[in-house]
Structures are given as C-alpha cells and as structure tokens.
Amino acid sequence: MNGYLAILVGCGVTMFVQSSSITTSTLTPLVAMGTLTLEGMLPLTLGANLGTTLTGILASLVGDSANGFQLAMAHVLFNVFGVVMFYPIPKIRQIPIGAARRLGDLAALFKAFPIFYIFMLFLVSRQ
C-alpha cells in the first residue's frame, strides 16, 4: 500500500474508533508476528495520530468558548507537523523506525526493559 494512502487509512480507522491507542495497539502485534513491517506501520501510526485529533475537535464544539477549539486546532497542527516532518523524506523516516527497532531488540533481550523504559520516561517527564 502506498504510504500516503496508509496515512489516510490510519486516519480514517482512528476517526471511526476515536482512539489512536486502539489503532496502534492492533498494529503492534501484526508487526511482532511479521504480518506488517515497521516501515508499513509508520504511516498507519502517523495517520492514527492525525485521526485522533477529531475527538478533540468534536469535544471543543460543545462549549461556548473559543479556547477549546483553539486548543483542538493546536493539536491538529502539532500532529500535521509531525507527519510533515517525519514522513516525506525517506531518510528521516528511518529515525523513528530505527528507534523502534532498537527498542524492540532491547525488549527481546531484556524482558524487564519495557518496564524500566516506561518508568524512566515517567521520571524524566516529571522534570
């Protein structure tokens, strides 16, 4: 499947289920089984990140204030920027793919690594 079409598919699926977590959690085992490659998952995941912004837009339309809609648009722009930054240039695509591959290798070698990694990210994010 063409990568740009995959972005649209990921976006559409996520808009339908209104959860990028569901989309990516469904794709992850497919990569683990070898049914889908990391290179194939990247555009679907980027599309899922775009699709998840619909939920914020819908929620922002409930209130009378423009603040909610402005925040939702910032979320959209942030995710669009992520797609524009990481997908069009093949060499740059290798950054998240390489990181995912390395983290997967570490998780395969050290079963406790994912727990350690999440814990460390939690600590770092609190700074």
C-alpha positions as CSV (number, residue, x, y, z in Angstrom):
1,M,0.0,0.0,0.0
2,N,1.2,3.5,-0.8
3,G,2.5,5.3,2.3
4,Y,0.3,8.3,1.8
5,L,-2.8,6.1,1.4
6,A,-1.8,4.3,4.6
7,I,-1.7,7.6,6.4
8,L,-5.3,8.2,5.2
9,V,-6.3,4.6,6.2
10,G,-4.8,5.1,9.7
11,C,-6.5,8.4,10.0
12,G,-9.9,7.0,8.9
13,V,-9.8,4.0,11.1
14,T,-8.9,6.1,14.1
15,M,-11.6,8.6,13.3
16,F,-14.0,5.7,13.2
17,V,-13.0,4.2,16.5
18,Q,-12.0,7.5,18.0
19,S,-8.8,6.1,19.6
20,S,-5.3,6.1,18.2
21,S,-4.5,3.6,21.0
22,I,-6.8,1.1,19.6
23,T,-5.4,1.5,16.1
24,T,-1.7,1.3,17.2
25,S,-2.4,-1.5,19.7
26,T,-4.0,-3.5,16.9
27,L,-1.0,-2.9,14.6
28,T,1.7,-3.7,17.1
29,P,1.1,-7.5,17.3
30,L,0.9,-7.6,13.5
31,V,4.4,-6.2,13.4
32,A,5.5,-8.7,16.1
33,M,4.1,-11.6,14.0
34,G,5.8,-10.3,10.9
35,T,2.5,-9.7,9.1
36,L,3.3,-6.0,8.9
37,T,6.7,-4.3,8.7
38,L,7.8,-1.3,10.8
39,E,8.0,0.6,7.6
40,G,4.4,-0.3,6.9
41,M,3.3,0.6,10.4
42,L,4.8,4.1,10.4
43,P,2.4,5.7,8.0
44,L,-0.6,4.0,9.6
45,T,0.6,5.3,13.0
46,L,1.1,8.8,11.7
47,G,-2.4,8.6,10.3
48,A,-3.7,7.4,13.6
49,N,-2.1,10.4,15.2
50,L,-4.0,12.7,12.8
51,G,-7.2,10.8,13.2
52,T,-7.2,11.1,16.9
53,T,-7.5,14.9,16.6
54,L,-11.1,14.6,15.5
55,T,-12.1,13.6,19.1
56,G,-10.6,16.9,20.4
57,I,-12.3,18.9,17.7
58,L,-15.7,17.3,18.5
59,A,-15.2,17.9,22.2
60,S,-14.2,21.6,21.5
61,L,-17.5,22.2,19.7
62,V,-19.5,21.5,22.9
63,G,-18.5,24.6,24.8
64,D,-19.2,28.3,24.0
65,S,-15.6,29.4,24.4
66,A,-13.2,29.6,21.5
67,N,-10.4,28.4,23.8
68,G,-11.3,24.7,23.4
69,F,-11.4,25.0,19.6
70,Q,-8.1,26.8,19.6
71,L,-6.5,24.1,21.6
72,A,-8.0,21.4,19.3
73,M,-6.5,23.2,16.3
74,A,-3.2,23.4,18.0
75,H,-3.4,19.6,18.5
76,V,-4.2,19.2,14.8
77,L,-1.3,21.4,13.7
78,F,1.1,19.6,16.1
79,N,0.2,16.2,14.6
80,V,0.2,17.5,11.0
81,F,3.6,18.9,11.7
82,G,4.7,15.5,12.9
83,V,3.6,13.9,9.7
84,V,5.2,16.6,7.5
85,M,8.4,16.3,9.5
86,F,8.8,12.6,9.6
87,Y,7.2,11.1,6.5
88,P,8.0,12.9,3.2
89,I,11.8,12.4,3.4
90,P,12.7,8.7,3.4
91,K,16.0,9.2,5.4
92,I,14.1,11.0,8.1
93,R,11.6,8.1,8.3
94,Q,14.4,5.9,9.4
95,I,14.8,7.9,12.7
96,P,11.6,6.6,14.3
97,I,11.9,3.3,12.6
98,G,15.4,2.8,13.8
99,A,14.5,3.8,17.3
100,A,11.5,1.4,17.3
101,R,13.8,-1.4,16.0
102,R,16.4,-0.8,18.7
103,L,13.8,-0.6,21.5
104,G,12.3,-3.8,20.2
105,D,15.7,-5.5,20.2
106,L,16.3,-4.4,23.7
107,A,12.9,-5.6,24.9
108,A,13.6,-9.0,23.3
109,L,17.0,-9.3,25.0
110,F,15.9,-8.0,28.4
111,K,12.3,-8.8,29.3
112,A,12.3,-6.2,32.1
113,F,13.5,-3.4,29.7
114,P,10.0,-2.2,28.8
115,I,9.0,-1.7,32.4
116,F,12.3,0.1,33.1
117,Y,11.9,2.2,30.0
118,I,8.4,3.3,30.9
119,F,9.4,4.0,34.5
120,M,12.4,6.1,33.3
121,L,10.2,8.1,30.9
122,F,7.8,8.7,33.7
123,L,10.6,10.1,35.8
124,V,12.1,12.2,33.1
125,S,8.7,13.6,32.1
126,R,8.1,14.9,35.6
127,Q,11.1,17.2,35.4
